[in-house]
Amino acid sequence: MADPDVPLVGVIKHWLVGNIPGNDISKGLTLAFYLSPTPIPGTGLHRYTFLVYRQPSLLKFDENIVTASTTGQGDTSDVALVCPEPS
């Protein structure tokens, strides 16, 4: 789950699960635990998107797992997934 409407940052990752067997999300590997939507006041409406991809096989992830404690209790700097603007 991502918020693509964060000013100056780009995209904030709110939740990431990989290696989901079938359609049972609870059995997948959580790489970024759920971060509730908290748009900055005055930034207008925000879209929250879910991106779903079919994996042909299990993937090996090298990324650190992001939890509430690793984000500084509301500091989203550790969970920011900055995406370049399309050229």
N, C-alpha and C positions, 0 to 999 in steps of 0.2 A: 504494500500500500504506500502511495507516495502523494505528496502535495507539490504539484508543479508550479504553484503560484506564489512562492516565497520571494519577496523582493531582495535583491542583492545577493542571494545565495543560489537560487536556481530551483533545485528540487530537494525536498526533505524526505528521507526514507522513514516511514512510520512503522513498517512491519515487513519482514522478509523471511519466507520459508522455502526451503528447497528439498529435493528428493522426497516429494510427497507420493506415497504409494497409492495409486488409483485416485480416489477423490477423498481420502481420509487425511485432512490437513493435520489432525492431532498426532499423526504418526510421522510427519515430516521433520526435517531438521530446521529448527528455528535459528536463523542467523542474526536477526534483529527483532527483539521482543517488541510488542505493541507499544507505540507512543501515541497517546491520545491527541487528536487534532487540537492545536492551540494557536490559531493564527494571530499574528501581531495586530493589535487594535489599529484600525485606520487603513488596513491593507486591502479592504474590499472582500469580495467573495472569493473563496478558495475551492478548487476542485480536488477531490481525493480520488485517486485512480488505483485500480487493481490491475496489475499486469499478470497474465497467466500464460505460461509457456509449457508445451509438452517436452519432456526430457526423454530422449531415446534410451538413456541408461542413467545409473546413479552418477552424480558428479562429486568430485573431491573439492571441498572448499578450503582455501587457505586463509580466508578472512577471519578476524577476531569476531566472536559472538558479542553483540551489543545488547546490554541489559540496562535497566533503569539506573543501576548503580554506576555503570560506565559512562552514562550521559550527564552526570553531575546533577541529577534530580531536576530535570527540566532544561538543562543546557543542551541544545541540540547539535552542538558543534561536532560531537563524535558520531552522530548519525546522519550528518549532511552528506548527501550524494549529489555532488555538483555535476550537472550535465551541461556540456557546452551548447550554446545556441546553434541551431542548424545553420549551415552556411549556404 
